[in-house]
Amino acid sequence: MSEVNRAIGFHQQPDRESGNQPDWHLNRKCRRAGNQLILAACATLAIALPAVADRPDPGSTLTVDQQKSLKRAVGYAKSGKGSKAAPIFDSVLSSCTDLPKCIEVASYTEQYGHQLADVRRAIMQKALEMSRTREDFILVALKSRQYECFEITRQAIQQLISLSNTPDQLTDLAHKAMEVSLNDVAHLAMEKEYACIHTVPEALEYAKQVHLMGMDDLLRKVIKDMVDDEPNAHQLCMLLRKIEGYNLKEMNRYLLKKALDQAASVSEFNDIWEAARRHHMNDIFEVAAYRGKKMMLYQKIQRDQAAYREQVQAWREQQNSNQQRAQQEIMHQNSGGGGVPSGF
């Protein structure tokens, strides 16, 4: 029964006859000793943590003195004294000689919002001025957007686009921008690349790239331009084979409607008929079938009329030939008899 009471928390009364102390007195002493150990450990950590925090980071690109200065500036920023922190940041920034150091200095300002906004903007401006390669500008664009320095982001993006001029360079830039979620940079790069496209094979490769990047607006634009530039119905049906994998039903329909307007032979209407049947466009299917049959009938009538005219012409020629031959025979008889017999 005593074990049950201890388990459910009942207080055990001391045994006056035997003089023994109950078990809960021992448990209370153990708990008190444990709490003292925990407090001692916390005090030790409280003393040790400032020493660890003050220790310079060996993996940092900044010097020990620069790190100490920045930590002092951060202390001012924490207490709301941004005006005292700003000169320290400016001093450290003036001694930065490469891009990684500027980016690391900027990371110290991230948690202190508006009071260090001007400092953060100055840091990113210097980082932009130190950028030389495409990777540098991508890093600056990414970090300046993270730190809400949007004007610096715009300038970095402009530099990125201006450095790339060939289709291969622009496609590579777009892929790298997509990897770091700079989708607007990728879109601008592909827009600029479109101005370099001059042939149908290049346009088809461009359509493939923008489709992989999920740029549906550019995909529709390049397909529409290819359709508008192609005057031949047969070539339009061949183009449909190459773009139908993108599942743009409205563009497929746009292509087939133009092909209907441009078709001028039974074979072209047959190509449209097969394409419309494949894409389940019954209205275009029926129109292509009707116009194809109508053209076949018209061509048959033309052939029949041409054959009839040939027969009439042959008959006339035969009649003329027979008439000429008869006239020649009469003339020969009149001249071949030696003149009119006299009889005298």
C-alpha positions, 0 to 999 in steps of 0.5 A: 500500500505504501508503494502505491501511495508514493506512486500517486503522490500521497505524503507518507507520515513519519513512523513515530514508533520506529523513528524512521524518516519516510522516503519522500524526504530523501527524494526532496533532498535528491531533487534539491541537489540536482537543482543546485547542479543545474544552476551551477552548470547554467552559471558556467555556461553564462560565463563561457558564452561571452568568451566564445562570442568574442572569439573571432571566426577563423573561416571569415574573410575579414581580419580579426580587427575588422570582426571586432569593429563590426561586433562593436557596431552590432552592439550599438545597433542592438541598443538602437544607436544606429548613428554610432554604428554607421561610422564603424561600418563605413570604416570597415567598408573602406578597408574592404578590398574584394567582393566577398568581404563586402558581402560579409560586412553586409550580413552584419546589418541584416537583422537591424532593419531600417536604422542601418538601411543606408549603411546596407545600401552603401555596402551593396553599391561598393559590392556592385562596383567591385563586381567583374564576372557574371557570377559576381553580378548574380551574387550582388543581384541576389544579395541586394534583393535579399537586403531590399536594395532594389536599385542596386538589384536593377543595376546588377541585372542591367550589367548581367544582360549587357555582358551577354550578347550571343544566344549561347551566353544568354541561354547560359545566363538564364539557366544560372539565374533560374538556379538562384531563383532570379527568374526576372533576370532569366526572362530578360536574358531570353527576351534579349536572345529572341532578338538574335533568332533569324531562322526556323531551326533557331526558333524551334531550339529557342522554343524548346529552351523557354518551354523548359524554363516555364516561360509560356509567354515567350513560347507563345510569342515565338510559335505565333511568329513562326506561324505568321511568317510561314505562307505555305500550308504544307510547311505549316502542317510540318511545323505543327508536328514540331510544336504539338508537344507543347500542348498549346491547343489555341496555338495549334488551332491558330496554325490550322486556321491559317493553313486553311486560308493558305491551302491551294491544293488537294494535298494541302487540304489532305494534310490539314484534314489529317492534322485536324483529325489528330487533334480532334478539331472537328470543325476544321476537319469538316471544312478541310474535307469539304474544301478538298472535295470541292477542289477535287471536283473543280479539278475534275471539271477542269480536266474534262473541259480541257479534254473536251476542248482538245477533242473539239480542236482535234476535230476542227483540225481534222475537218480543215485537213479534209477540206484542204485535201478535197480542194487540192484533189479538185484543183489537180483534176482540173489541171491534170486533164490537159485542158478542156477537150475540143471535140473538133 
